[in-house]
Amino acid sequence: MNKCVEIQGPIGRCYKLGSCKIIVSIDDGLEHLSISHNNRYPRWNEIKQARYELLDKEKNYAMYFPPEKDYCNVHENCFHLFEVRE
């Protein structure tokens, strides 16, 4: 199993996990993880590994769909985890 390796990136904390790229940032005071792959969707085990290696283990995170009018997809093979407010 590969480990998340920190790399130089444009914003936040950037990592590689195998051939996936990951950015961890703080948005509106909450953690946000983006995980992408160039030519496929990230696999569930890659998303899970990134979450538990890179984010606070005591907090809750979710993938969600906003109202359609607010939906934006800049990178077609990217998923986002957002910290859930308590």
N, CA and C atoms as a LAMMPS dump frame, in Angstrom:
ITEM: TIMESTEP
0
ITEM: NUMBER OF ATOMS
258
ITEM: BOX BOUNDS ff ff ff
-5.0000000000000000e+02 5.0000000000000000e+02
-5.0000000000000000e+02 5.0000000000000000e+02
-5.0000000000000000e+02 5.0000000000000000e+02
ITEM: ATOMS id mol type element x y z
1 1 1 N 0.848 -1.18 0
2 1 2 C 0 0 0
3 1 3 C 0.89 1.238 0
4 2 1 N 0.592 2.183 -0.898
5 2 2 C 1.308 3.451 -0.954
6 2 3 C 0.917 4.326 0.221
7 3 1 N 1.795 5.235 0.588
8 3 2 C 1.515 6.246 1.6
9 3 3 C 1.304 7.576 0.891
10 4 1 N 0.605 8.485 1.536
11 4 2 C 0.472 9.844 1.025
12 4 3 C 1.815 10.541 1.205
13 5 1 N 2.325 11.11 0.123
14 5 2 C 3.624 11.776 0.131
15 5 3 C 3.4 13.253 -0.161
16 6 1 N 3.904 14.121 0.721
17 6 2 C 3.719 15.559 0.518
18 6 3 C 4.549 16.02 -0.671
19 7 1 N 3.962 16.881 -1.513
20 7 2 C 4.631 17.441 -2.681
21 7 3 C 4.414 18.947 -2.703
22 8 1 N 5.197 19.623 -3.514
23 8 2 C 5.02 21.066 -3.704
24 8 3 C 3.788 21.281 -4.57
25 9 1 N 2.931 22.197 -4.159
26 9 2 C 1.72 22.457 -4.926
27 9 3 C 1.332 23.914 -4.867
28 10 1 N 0.281 24.273 -5.587
29 10 2 C -0.098 25.682 -5.7
30 10 3 C -0.774 26.262 -4.461
31 11 1 N -1.503 25.434 -3.72
32 11 2 C -2.235 25.925 -2.547
33 11 3 C -2.306 24.835 -1.495
34 12 1 N -2.594 25.217 -0.271
35 12 2 C -2.824 24.241 0.792
36 12 3 C -1.673 23.261 0.933
37 13 1 N -1.971 22.114 1.508
38 13 2 C -1.018 21.016 1.625
39 13 3 C -1.296 20.069 0.462
40 14 1 N -0.288 19.743 -0.316
41 14 2 C -0.471 18.911 -1.508
42 14 3 C 0.259 17.581 -1.339
43 15 1 N -0.375 16.524 -1.862
44 15 2 C 0.147 15.167 -1.697
45 15 3 C -0.08 14.368 -2.969
46 16 1 N 0.674 13.267 -3.084
47 16 2 C 0.416 12.233 -4.085
48 16 3 C 0.143 10.947 -3.326
49 17 1 N -0.786 10.182 -3.84
50 17 2 C -1.085 8.843 -3.33
51 17 3 C -1.161 7.957 -4.563
52 18 1 N -0.081 7.218 -4.841
53 18 2 C -0.02 6.504 -6.112
54 18 3 C -0.094 7.524 -7.226
55 19 1 N -1.091 7.39 -8.109
56 19 2 C -1.244 8.356 -9.187
57 19 3 C -2.35 9.378 -8.915
58 20 1 N -2.855 9.417 -7.688
59 20 2 C -3.842 10.433 -7.294
60 20 3 C -3.123 11.656 -6.746
61 21 1 N -3.721 12.812 -6.976
62 21 2 C -3.23 14.059 -6.404
63 21 3 C -4.256 14.544 -5.389
64 22 1 N -3.76 15.086 -4.281
65 22 2 C -4.623 15.486 -3.171
66 22 3 C -4.232 16.885 -2.708
67 23 1 N -5.233 17.71 -2.436
68 23 2 C -5.019 19.02 -1.832
69 23 3 C -5.861 19.075 -0.568
70 24 1 N -5.242 19.477 0.542
71 24 2 C -5.957 19.697 1.792
72 24 3 C -5.854 21.19 2.093
73 25 1 N -7.001 21.833 2.267
74 25 2 C -7.017 23.266 2.521
75 25 3 C -8.045 23.585 3.603
76 26 1 N -8.038 24.812 4.041
77 26 2 C -9.031 25.312 4.984
78 26 3 C -9.908 26.295 4.222
79 27 1 N -11.202 26.016 4.185
80 27 2 C -12.174 26.875 3.501
81 27 3 C -13.224 27.284 4.521
82 28 1 N -13.382 28.579 4.697
83 28 2 C -14.337 29.105 5.685
84 28 3 C -14.108 28.486 7.065
85 29 1 N -12.841 28.246 7.42
86 29 2 C -12.505 27.716 8.732
87 29 3 C -12.644 26.21 8.88
88 30 1 N -13.027 25.513 7.807
89 30 2 C -13.215 24.056 7.857
90 30 3 C -12.288 23.361 6.869
91 31 1 N -11.865 22.131 7.219
92 31 2 C -10.985 21.375 6.329
93 31 3 C -11.731 20.904 5.081
94 32 1 N -10.987 20.863 3.98
95 32 2 C -11.521 20.456 2.678
96 32 3 C -10.43 19.646 1.993
97 33 1 N -10.754 18.425 1.584
98 33 2 C -9.823 17.569 0.872
99 33 3 C -10.349 17.342 -0.534
100 34 1 N -9.495 17.583 -1.523
101 34 2 C -9.81 17.284 -2.925
102 34 3 C -8.877 16.171 -3.361
103 35 1 N -9.423 15.137 -3.993
104 35 2 C -8.603 14.034 -4.493
105 35 3 C -8.986 13.789 -5.95
106 36 1 N -7.966 13.737 -6.814
107 36 2 C -8.235 13.588 -8.246
108 36 3 C -7.248 12.619 -8.883
109 37 1 N -7.617 12.18 -10.071
110 37 2 C -6.78 11.316 -10.886
111 37 3 C -6.915 11.825 -12.32
112 38 1 N -5.855 11.718 -13.105
113 38 2 C -5.895 12.269 -14.469
114 38 3 C -6.895 11.59 -15.397
115 39 1 N -7.069 10.257 -15.291
116 39 2 C -7.903 9.59 -16.297
117 39 3 C -8.914 8.592 -15.737
118 40 1 N -9.241 8.695 -14.45
119 40 2 C -10.301 7.87 -13.86
120 40 3 C -10.733 8.536 -12.558
121 41 1 N -11.849 8.061 -12.013
122 41 2 C -12.243 8.53 -10.692
123 41 3 C -11.324 7.914 -9.637
124 42 1 N -11.008 8.644 -8.57
125 42 2 C -10.297 8.012 -7.46
126 42 3 C -11.136 6.853 -6.915
127 43 1 N -10.478 5.778 -6.551
128 43 2 C -11.168 4.602 -6.01
129 43 3 C -11.526 4.838 -4.54
130 44 1 N -12.548 4.106 -4.086
131 44 2 C -13.003 4.275 -2.709
132 44 3 C -11.863 4.087 -1.706
133 45 1 N -11.031 3.058 -1.911
134 45 2 C -9.935 2.814 -0.959
135 45 3 C -8.928 3.964 -0.964
136 46 1 N -8.734 4.657 -2.089
137 46 2 C -7.838 5.809 -2.148
138 46 3 C -8.437 6.997 -1.383
139 47 1 N -9.742 7.218 -1.561
140 47 2 C -10.423 8.298 -0.839
141 47 3 C -10.351 8.027 0.664
142 48 1 N -10.654 6.792 1.054
143 48 2 C -10.638 6.415 2.463
144 48 3 C -9.241 6.584 3.057
145 49 1 N -8.219 6.119 2.364
146 49 2 C -6.857 6.227 2.87
147 49 3 C -6.454 7.693 3.026
148 50 1 N -6.747 8.518 2.035
149 50 2 C -6.406 9.943 2.115
150 50 3 C -7.105 10.585 3.3
151 51 1 N -8.375 10.268 3.509
152 51 2 C -9.13 10.848 4.624
153 51 3 C -8.471 10.528 5.964
154 52 1 N -8.15 9.221 6.198
155 52 2 C -7.64 8.812 7.499
156 52 3 C -6.155 9.133 7.704
157 53 1 N -5.405 9.318 6.624
158 53 2 C -4.002 9.725 6.767
159 53 3 C -3.849 11.233 6.916
160 54 1 N -4.711 12.008 6.264
161 54 2 C -4.454 13.444 6.143
162 54 3 C -5.397 14.346 6.924
163 55 1 N -6.544 13.832 7.354
164 55 2 C -7.513 14.663 8.062
165 55 3 C -7.639 14.22 9.514
166 56 1 N -8.176 15.1 10.329
167 56 2 C -8.361 14.849 11.767
168 56 3 C -9.245 13.614 11.966
169 57 1 N -8.731 12.629 12.654
170 57 2 C -9.458 11.357 12.847
171 57 3 C -10.688 11.502 13.732
172 58 1 N -10.776 12.58 14.521
173 58 2 C -11.903 12.778 15.431
174 58 3 C -13.035 13.609 14.834
175 59 1 N -12.85 14.109 13.633
176 59 2 C -13.878 14.947 13.002
177 59 3 C -14.638 14.151 11.947
178 60 1 N -15.807 14.652 11.583
179 60 2 C -16.631 14.048 10.536
180 60 3 C -16.444 14.816 9.229
181 61 1 N -16.425 14.064 8.129
182 61 2 C -16.283 14.636 6.791
183 61 3 C -17.338 13.999 5.899
184 62 1 N -17.722 14.738 4.868
185 62 2 C -18.756 14.22 3.976
186 62 3 C -18.497 14.654 2.542
187 63 1 N -18.989 13.837 1.599
188 63 2 C -19.102 14.233 0.199
189 63 3 C -20.578 14.558 0.022
190 64 1 N -20.878 15.698 -0.573
191 64 2 C -22.284 16.031 -0.741
192 64 3 C -22.517 16.735 -2.062
193 65 1 N -23.767 16.775 -2.461
194 65 2 C -24.175 17.473 -3.674
195 65 3 C -24.943 18.721 -3.277
196 66 1 N -24.457 19.891 -3.675
197 66 2 C -25.185 21.123 -3.38
198 66 3 C -26.4 21.232 -4.304
199 67 1 N -27.224 22.252 -4.101
200 67 2 C -28.305 22.486 -5.057
201 67 3 C -27.714 22.599 -6.465
202 68 1 N -28.446 22.146 -7.453
203 68 2 C -27.924 22.099 -8.824
204 68 3 C -27.401 23.457 -9.296
205 69 1 N -28.048 24.541 -8.88
206 69 2 C -27.617 25.873 -9.32
207 69 3 C -26.219 26.218 -8.795
208 70 1 N -25.786 25.563 -7.712
209 70 2 C -24.479 25.818 -7.119
210 70 3 C -23.434 24.774 -7.5
211 71 1 N -23.832 23.747 -8.257
212 71 2 C -22.928 22.658 -8.607
213 71 3 C -21.876 23.147 -9.601
214 72 1 N -20.633 22.785 -9.352
215 72 2 C -19.518 23.162 -10.217
216 72 3 C -18.577 21.971 -10.304
217 73 1 N -18.108 21.643 -11.495
218 73 2 C -17.187 20.534 -11.672
219 73 3 C -16.03 20.994 -12.553
220 74 1 N -14.966 21.49 -11.915
221 74 2 C -13.826 22.019 -12.658
222 74 3 C -12.957 20.892 -13.205
223 75 1 N -12.802 19.82 -12.447
224 75 2 C -11.974 18.67 -12.847
225 75 3 C -12.886 17.449 -12.857
226 76 1 N -13.029 16.789 -13.993
227 76 2 C -14.033 15.732 -14.102
228 76 3 C -13.755 14.496 -13.255
229 77 1 N -12.537 14.281 -12.801
230 77 2 C -12.208 13.097 -12.002
231 77 3 C -11.784 13.476 -10.589
232 78 1 N -12.51 14.393 -9.976
233 78 2 C -12.155 14.893 -8.649
234 78 3 C -13.323 14.726 -7.685
235 79 1 N -13.015 14.279 -6.47
236 79 2 C -14.007 14.204 -5.403
237 79 3 C -13.55 15.1 -4.26
238 80 1 N -14.505 15.568 -3.474
239 80 2 C -14.219 16.483 -2.377
240 80 3 C -14.802 15.936 -1.08
241 81 1 N -14.04 16.061 -0.007
242 81 2 C -14.519 15.779 1.339
243 81 3 C -14.535 17.099 2.09
244 82 1 N -15.628 17.378 2.77
245 82 2 C -15.779 18.611 3.517
246 82 3 C -15.994 18.281 4.986
247 83 1 N -15.312 19.018 5.866
248 83 2 C -15.532 18.876 7.294
249 83 3 C -16.985 19.271 7.609
250 84 1 N -17.633 18.465 8.417
251 84 2 C -19.021 18.712 8.785
252 84 3 C -19.034 19.511 10.073
253 85 1 N -19.773 20.62 10.073
254 85 2 C -19.903 21.429 11.291
255 85 3 C -20.692 20.636 12.331
256 86 1 N -20.238 20.725 13.564
257 86 2 C -20.937 20.029 14.651
258 86 3 C -22.198 20.781 15.029
